[in-house]
Each structure stands twice: as structure tokens, then as C-alpha cells.
């Protein structure tokens, strides 16, 4: 549909362009005939000039519609790419996949790598960066929407109330079926600089220049006095000398106010276009019926003193438009004499003082709506993914058919994972290289992130309590900090234990991949048991993976709070095969030597 519309608009664009050339040429000819040859009336040139102006206005509208149609087409193309699948997994996930690469759903949005810093598990779970969950879900067009979506994906650090998450689920479910609204939101917001930190937000939060009502009264009196003096001079009631004296006095008033007036005019020049585009976006939001509680809250937040924000912005836009008119060369002397720029600057400053703080609320509301719309788009594109349910008491994580959302649905292997409640608190997961242990841990962590963000999860069913995450899936040494990998790992584990100890009513779910594998087997055995025992005693639940079969004795020492599970593999000729199914018990063999022999090492 949009491609056909683009073709039609391109034809209109070409027709209008050619028509403008013809009319311009005709205008030049008629002007020559009228002024040089006196062969025709000058009215013909004026008529063609009016037609040319009309074509310019028409052309601008066609180009705007074409730009919006192009944005809509790109929006749908990105959706098709996500649904059809393009391999774009992160490198660390590739290493764990069959044949070296996961068939991962594509992610064509901005990757949000700037949100990685100072987050304890975002790198472990591939939340941000190339091939990340954020990139897959990021269908927003504004910085405000990106920041809100990122905040929700990072919410495992600062948990939102569960009722708020449930309300967010209802909003996502409603937006999931509003295809045309999500399309309009993406197209319109893509034209505006809707940013909580950009020029528009900076202008909104800046203090007004302080042009008070007294200043407004003085400027108005000056303008009225100028009109009166001019009328008296033309009526020959007073000498023109008095008018010149008043012009001088009025210039002194203008000079006194010059700095503050220029401050107002300089500030409003940059966000002016953004406000115009924001007005179109807000107008579209205002007419959309919404029922879910968060959506109603967003619409309510947009209303200031009972007036929709689009009308408020329209007021400001009229003031700016009139201000631009005062710069016309023919009208500028009159505007200067009447102090019209000063009067308009005062009106703009008063608008800024009254509604500037509201602009910040509008930007926040638009960011929240865009983030909800992005999750709604994700829900629409994954109709089989259900919303999770939440337990009032915990800790509990009970999933059936759990899989990784960055993997293609038709190729991923789901597993059942139950922690807490009537199930063990700890799963010690053993298995060979590339058997799927780390991927399972990431599947658990990423689905918790989705659940707490209010999004559907990649599972047949998921029931969980509020959980804060702790993970050691991607630990690296640091040359700058002088930390080895092992030291970096134990620092991360210390933070997880401290968070579990300090948590107020919220349990921790830990994901410890290849725990303490940087030290010897004896120290690993003692350290791992102490760490897992401490976490279990603090009420945490989680999974621990290991290559060291000695650690599979942990359930024997920890008692019924822990259980052994494993992944299997088979060597068929020179090929290692995996079924990626988690099974009870301890893995019975290792594939390390077989893999070394398979690549030609004589071991």
C-alpha cells in the first residue's frame, strides 16, 4: 500500500516540478511582453505569479506526504525484516550455538550501546548493543522513547511495583492491536526532536527571561503613544518634532530591554520547528481513544489547565509566526516603531513561564507512550508469546517451554525451569562445551527482564515473583584496573551477595556461569559451596553452571534446596551433536578431548 502511494506521490512530484518550470517560463515571457513590448496586460504576469505560488504550496505538501509515506514504508520494512529473520546475534551468543551461529531475529533499530555503562548484568544478558534485546525491540523514533524503553529493560535494578507492571501489560495489549496508531506514532515522532535532553527540553526547563506584566504594560503604552503621536502629527495638531522626541524615548526603552528580548528570541528560534512537529504528534495522540490505565494517565498528563497541548503549542506557534512577520523589510519600520517584536517577545516569555514546565511532562508522556508502542509492536510480531503472571509471595520462577527471545522460534529448543516455591532453590547445571548451559541462563535472565518491563515472554507459561537479577555470564579481566578475570568474578559475586543481603522484600535470582573456573578444583569446590549456601540462606534462587563434575556434589551438601540438572551431547563420527534438552541428574561424560581430536589435535 505505502509503496503504491509512494509511486503516486513521485508522479505528483514530477508533474508539479515540470509545471513550476513551465509556469515560471510563461511568467518570464508574459512579463517581457507586458513591460517591454506592451503587447499584453501585466495582469497575466500577476496571474501566473499567483499560480506559481500555489504550485509551491502544493509541492511542499506533496513532499511532506511523500516523506511521511517513506517513513511508513521503512517502518513496515523493518517489521518484515524482524519477522523473516536475519542472523545478527552477538558474538558471545554465537559461540554457544549450533554450527557457530544462532539464527537470531534481526534488530534494525539503534542498539542503545550508550545504556551499557555501570549496569551490573546488561552485558551478561545482551540487553544493549549490537544484536541485543533493545535493538530488537527498539521501534521508537525519538530519544525520549529510547530512554524510557531502556529504563524499563534495566528495571531489575529498581523494581517497579508489580501492579504497575500489570497495568503496563494491559496498555501493551491494547496498543498491540492499534496498528494504524502505532504507525502514525512512528511516522510523526520520527519528524520531531522529541528528546528529554535535546534543544526542546533545554528550552523548556530554562528559566524565563522575566519580562513581567509591568514591562508588558510599559511596552504597550509606548506602542499606543506612538500611534497617538503619529495620528496627531498627520492631523497637524502637533509638530513632528514631538514625534521624533518620542521615537528617541521609545528607542531608549527598547535599548533597556534589548538583552532580555534577544534572550527570548534567541532561545525560541531553535526549538520552533520541533514544537511544530510535536504539535502534530500530540494532536494525533489526543484523538486516539485509550482505555488502559497507563494510557489514560499519559493523555491526562498531556492536558494543561484543561487545554490540550496541541492548542497550547498552536498559541506559541502563532506568536512566533507573527514575530517572523515583523522581520519583513516593508513592515519592519512599522514594527519597530510600535515595539511589536518586544511585545511578541514578552508574550512568548509569558507562555514559556506558564507552560514551559508542561513541555517536560509532554516529552516524558510521549517517551512513555512510544516505549509502550514499541513493546506493543514486539507483542504483535510474537503473537504466541504470553504475558507472565506474578506471585504475591516468593521467591519463585516457574517457566514452561522457556526459550531465548533473540533466537528464531522455529529453531530454538524450549526447556522447563522451576526455582523456588515447591521446587528447589538452586539448580547445579552440568554439561559439555556448547551444550546450551549459558544460553539457558541467558534465557532465564532475559525473560525476567521482559516480564518486569511489561512485555510478553518467550515461554509457554511463566509465573514469577518480583526478582532482582545478578549474573556472571560475561566476566573479563581489566588491564586498566589491574584485575584478573578471577578477581573480577569474585568482585561481581560479592556484589550479588551484598544485594541479596540488602534486598528489602525482593528476592535475588542469580545466574553464575562456570563458577570460579579461574582457580584450582579444590578452592573452587569449597568457594562455590560457601557462595551458593550463603545465597540460598539469604533467600535467593538461581542457577550455577560448571564443567567441573566435582561441583555436582553441591546438592549432596546443601540438601533439598539444590538439585542437579544437565545437558547431553553425542559424537557421531567427527561431528558433535546436541539436543539442548535439560535433564535431571549429572552429565556422564565430557566432550573436551573428543572436540580436540575432531579439530586435529593429537591428544
N, C-alpha and C positions, 0 to 999 in steps of 0.2 A: 504493500500500500504506500509506504513512505517513499520507496524507490520510484514508483509511478508518479507520485506527487512531485518528487524532485525533477523528474524529466519534464513534467508540465511547467514547473516554475523556471527551469532552464530555458524552455521555449519562450516563456513570457519575458524573461530577462533579455534574451537575444532580440525579441521583437521590439521591446521598449528602447534598447540601446540603439538599434537601427533607426527607430522613429525619432529619437532625440537628434541623431545626426542629420536626418532629413529636415526636421523642423528647424534646427539651427542653421542649416544651409539655406532653407527657404526664408528664414528671418533675415539673414545677411543680404539675400537678393532683394527682398521687399524693402529693406532699409535703404539699399543703394538706389532702387527705383524711386523711392519716395523722396529722399533727400538730395540725390544728385540729378536724377532725370526728371523729377516732379511728374512721374507717369502715373503714380497711384497714390492713394491716401495713406498717411502714416498709420492710420488705424489698423491696416493689415499687419504692420510690424508689431504693433501692440498686441494684436490678437494672437499672432504666432508666439510672441513672448509669453503670453498667458498660457498657451498650450504647452510651451517648453517647461514652464514652472510646474504645471500639472503633471507632466511626464516625470519630472524629477521626484515629486512627491510619490507618485505611483511606483516608480522604480525603487525608491527607498523601502516602501512597504513590501514589494516583491522580494527584495534582497533579504529583508528581515525574516519573512516567511520561509525563504529558502534556507537561511541559516538555522532556523528552528527545525525545519524538516531534516536537515543534515544531522543535527544533534540527535533527533529522534531515531533516525536510521542507525547512527552509530550506537545508540543505546540498545537497540534491538540486536544489532550485530554482535555486540559484546555478550548479550544474553545467549545468543546462538552458540558462540564460542564456548561459553561456560557449559552449556548443555551437551554439545557434541564432544567436547574433551580435547584438550591439548596438553601434552606432557610438560608440566612446569613444576616439578617437585623441588624442594630444597635439597641440596647435595647430601646433607646428613640423613635425609629420609631415603634418598636413592640407594645409599649403601646398604640399607636393610631390605631392599625389595627384590623381587624375583628378577633374575637376569640383570640386576643393577639399576632398574628404573621403575618407579611406580607409574602406572597410568593415572595421573592426577588430573582432576578438573582444572581447567585453565583459570587464571586470575589476571584480568586485564586492567584492573584499577590501579591507582597508586598504591605502593606497597606498605606505606606507613613505617618505613625503617626508622624514622625520627622518634618513634614511640618506644624503641627498644631500650634506651638508656635507663639504668637504675631500676630495672624491673627484675624481680628475682627468678621468674620462670618463663618470661616471654620467649627467650631464645630456645629454651628446652622444648617448648611446645610449638614452635614455629608460628607464633601469634602474629608477628610483624616481619616485614622483609620480603624478599623475592620468593614466590611460591608459598606464601603464608596464608593463614586463615583470613587475616584482614584484607589481603589483596583479593582473595576470592569473593569476599562479601562486600567489598567496597564499591558500591554502585552510586555513591554520593558524588555530588559535583562541587561541593563547597568545603572550605576549610573547617567551618563550624560543624558541618555534619561529620567530617572525618574525626575531629577531636571528640565528639560525643560518642561515635561508634567505638573509637579506641578506648575511651574511658570505660565503656560497658564491657569490652573484652578484657580489660585489666581489673575488673571489679572483684576478682578473687582476693585482691589485697584489701579492699574496703567494701565489704559486702553490703549490697542494698537490702532493705527489708524484703522478706520473701513475698509479702503481699504486693509490693511494688513490682517485683519480677513477674508475678502472676498477672497484674494489671497490664504490664508491658506485653505479655503473651497475647492478651485479648486485643491490644492495639495492633500487634503484628498480624494476627489472624484477620482482622478487619482490613488492613492495608493489603494483605496478600491478594485479595480479590478485587482491589481497586486498581486495575491495570492502567486505565487511562489517566487516573490521578497520579499514579507513580511516574508515568511517562511525562506528564505535564510538569511535575515537580522537578524531574531530572533535567528537562529541556530548559525550563525557565531559570532554575537555580544555576545552571551552567553558564548563564549570561551575566550573572551578577557576582560581585566580590563580596559574598556573604561570609565574613570572617569575624571571629571573636577577637582577633588580634590585628586585623588589617586597618586600612585607612578609614573605613567607615566606622569601625568600633573605636578607633583612636579619636576621631572627631566627636563621636557621641559621648565618650567619657571625659573629654577635655572640659575644663571649667568654662562657662560662657564669658564673654568679654565684659559683662557687667554694664551694659547700656540700659540704664534704669528708665523708669517712667518719666522722671524729671528730664533726663536727656531727650527722651522722645518728645516731651511737651515743648522743650526749647527749640528743637529742630522743626517741629510742626509750626510753631509761632513764627519762626524765621521764614518758612515757606509761604505761609499765609500773608505775612507782612510784605514779602517780595511781590506777591500777586496784587496786593492793595496799592503799593507804591507804583507799580507798573501801570495799573489802571488809572491812577491819578495823574501820572505823567502824560499818558495818551489823552486824557481828558483836559490836559493843560491846566490842572488845578494846582500842581506844584512844579517846581523846577526839576529838570533832570539831574541837577546836582545832588538832590536828596536821594535819588535812586542810586547814584554812584556811591554815595556815602554808605547807603545800606548794603550795597554789594560788598564794599570793603569790610563792613562789620560782620556780614554773613560769612565772608571768607575767613575771618578770624575764628568764628565758631567752628567752621569746617576744619580749619587747621588744628584747633584744640582737640577735636575728636578724631583726627586723621589716623593716629596709631591704632586706636581700638577698632575703628571702622575697617581699616586694612586687615586687622587680625581676623575679623569676622569674614570678610570677603575672601581672604586667602585660604581660610580653613574650609569653607563650604565649596570651593572650586573643585577640590579633588574628589570628595565622595558624591558629588552631584549626580554623575551618571550611575553610580552604584545605587543611589537612592531611587532613581527612576526605574531601574530594573528590579530592585527589591519591591517596589510598589506593585509591579505586575505579578511577582511571585506571591506576595501577600494577598492580592485580590483573588488569585486562584484558590488559595487556602481558605479564604473567608467564605466562599460559596460552596465548599465541599461539605456535605453532611457527615458528621462523625459521631459515633456512639460510645466507643471505648473511653474509659475514664482518662487515661493519659492524653488521648486526642482531644477530648473536651477541655482538659486543662491547658493544652497548648493553644487552642483557639481562645480560651478565656485570657491567657497571658498576652495575647496579641491586642486586646482591646484596652484602650487608654481613655479613662473618663467616659466610657460608654460609646466611644467613637472608634470604628475600625482603623487600623494603622494605615491602610492604603489611602484613606481620606486625609489623615494627618500628613502623610508624605506628599499628597497632592497639594495641600496648602503650602508646604515648603517649596515644592516644585514651581508653583505659580510665582512665589516671591523671587526665586532665582531667575525665572524666565523674564519677569519684569526688570530685574536688575540687569540682565543681558541687554534688554532693550534700551536702557539708559546709555549704553556704550555706542549706540548708533551715531554716526558723525552728524547727521542732521538734527537729532534730538538731544545730543549730549549737552550743548549750551543751555537749553531749557532745563534739562535735568539738573545741571549744576546749579543754575540759578534758584531752583526750587528745593535744592538739597534732597532730591529724590534718592540718590544712592545711599545717603546717610539714613533716610527714613526706612528704606528697604533693609539696610544692614541691621538697623535696630529691630525691625520685625523678625528678621532671621535669627538674631541673637535671642530674642524672647522665645521664639519657637525652640531654639536649642536648649534654653534653660528649662522650658516646660516639658519637652518630650525627648531630650537627649538621653536621659537615663532609660526611657522606654525603648529606645533603639537597641540598647544592650539586651533587654528582655526579648525583643523581637528576634535578634540574632540567635539567642540561646534557644528560643522556641523553634526556630527554623532548623537549627542544628539537630535538635531532638527529633523533630518530625522527619528530617532526612535520614537520620540513623534508623528510626523505626521503619521507614520506607525501604532502606537497604536490607534490613532483616526480613521485611515482608517480601521483597524480591527473592531473597535466598529461600524463604519458605515456599514461594510459588514454584521455584525451579526444582525443589526437592519435595514433592507432594507426599512421598511416603514417610518422610521424617516426622515423628510425632513431637509434641511438646512434652517435656518431662513433668512429672508430678513431684511434689515436695512433702517430705515428712516433717511433722511438728517436732519430733524428738529425734536425736541422732546420737552418734554418727551413723549414717547408713549410705551406702552406694550400691544399688541393686539394678543391674542392667541386663537385659536380654537382647541378644543379637547386636552387640556393640561393635562398631566399626569406625574407621578414621574418615572424617568428612573430606579430607583432601584426596582420598582415593576414589576412583571411579566405582560406583555402586555395583556394577556388574562384575567387577574383578576383585573386590575386597572380600575378605573372609570374616564373617561376624563371629564373635565369641560372647559367652555369658560371663559376667563378672559380678560377684556378690561380696561385699565387705560390710561389716558392722551389722547391727540388728541381731538376727538369729544366726548370721553367718560369721565366720572367723574375721578377726580384725586385720590380720596380716596374711598376705599370700607371698610365699617364697617361690619365685618363678625361675626354674632352671631350664636349660636348653642349649642347643648348639649355636654356633655363629649363623647369623642371617635367618634364624628360625622364626623371628617375629616378636621377640620379647620386648624390645624397645618400642616397636610400633604399637603394641598393646598398651604400654604405659602412656604413650602419647595419645592414643585413642581415649583412654580414661580421662586424661587431663584436658584435652581439647573439648570433649563433650561436657565436662563440668563448666568450662568457660562459656560454651554455647548456652548451657542451661541457665547460668547466672546472668547472662546477657538478655534473657527472654526469648531466645531463638529455639527453633526445633533442633533435635539432636539426631545424630546418626546411630539409631538403635531401633529395635522393635518396641522396646519399652525401657524407660529409665525412671527410677524412683530414688530420690536422694534428699538428704538434709542439707542445710547450709554448710558449706565446706570452704576452708581456705587451703590453697594449694602450696605444696613445697616439692621441688623437683631437683634432681641432679642428673639429668639426661645429657647435658652438654657442658662438661667442665673442661676448661682449658687452663694451661699454665700461663703465667704472666711474667714476661721479662721485665716490664716496667715496675711491677710491684714486687718482683723477686719471689714469686710464689710458684712452687711446683704444682703439677696437676693434683697430686695427692693433698697438698696443703690447701689448695683452692677448694677441693672437695670437702675436706673436714670443716672448713670455714662455712661452706654452704650448709652442711648438715647441722652445724651449731646454730645457724640462723633458723633452720626449720624447727629444731628442738626448742629454741627460745620462743618462737612464735606459737608453738603448741602449748608451751607453758604459760604464755601471757594471754592466750586467747580467752576472751570473755564470752562464754556461752556458744562459741563457734568452734567446731572441731576441725582438725587438720587432716588432710589426705596427702600422704607423702608418696612420691614416686622415685625410688632410689635405684638407679640403673647401674649394674655391675659395681655394687657397693664395695668401697675400699679396695678396688682391684690394683691400686698402685702400691700396695705393701705386701709383705710376705703372708703366706697362708695362715701361720699361727696368730699373728697380730690381727689379721682380717677376721678370723673366726671369733676371737674374743671381742674385738671392737664392734663387729656387726651385731653380735648378740646383745651387747650393752646398749647400743643405739636403738635397736628395734624394741628391746624391752622397755627402755625409757619412753619411747614414743607411744607404745601401747599403754603404758601406765598413765600417761598424760591424756588418754582418751583418743589418740589419733588412730586412723586406719590407713592402710596403704599397701603397696606392692614393692617387693625387693627382687631384683633380678641378679643372677650370678652365673658365672661359668664354673665357679669353684664348688664342686659337689660336697665339700666339707660343710658348706653353709646350709645345705639341705637338712642338717641336723638341728637347725634352729627350732623348728616346730616341736621337736622332742623336748627341748629345754624350756621353751616358752609355754608349752601346754596347749590347751584347746583354742587359745586366741590366734594361733598361727596354723597354716596348712601349706603343704607342698603342692605345686602345680608345675606342669612342664609342657614344652613343645617338642615334637619329634621331627626327625628327618630320615631320609633313606638315600643310600648311594646306589644309583642304578648305572652300572658301568663307570664312566668318568663323570657322571652328572649327579649333583646333589639335588634332591627334590624335597619340598616341604609342603605340608598341607595347612599350616598356620592354624591348627586347632589346639586350643589349650585343653590339657587333660589332667586329671588328678594324679598325684604321685611325683616321683623323681625321675628325671631323664636317665636312661640306662646306658647311654654311651655318648662319646664326644666325636665331632667330625673334624677336629682341627688337623690331625695327621692326614686324614683322607683328603682334605682340601689342599694341603701342602703337596701331597703326592699328585693330585689332579692337575696342579699347575706346573709339575715337572721337577719339584724339589725332591732330592734323594734323602728321604727320612725313613 
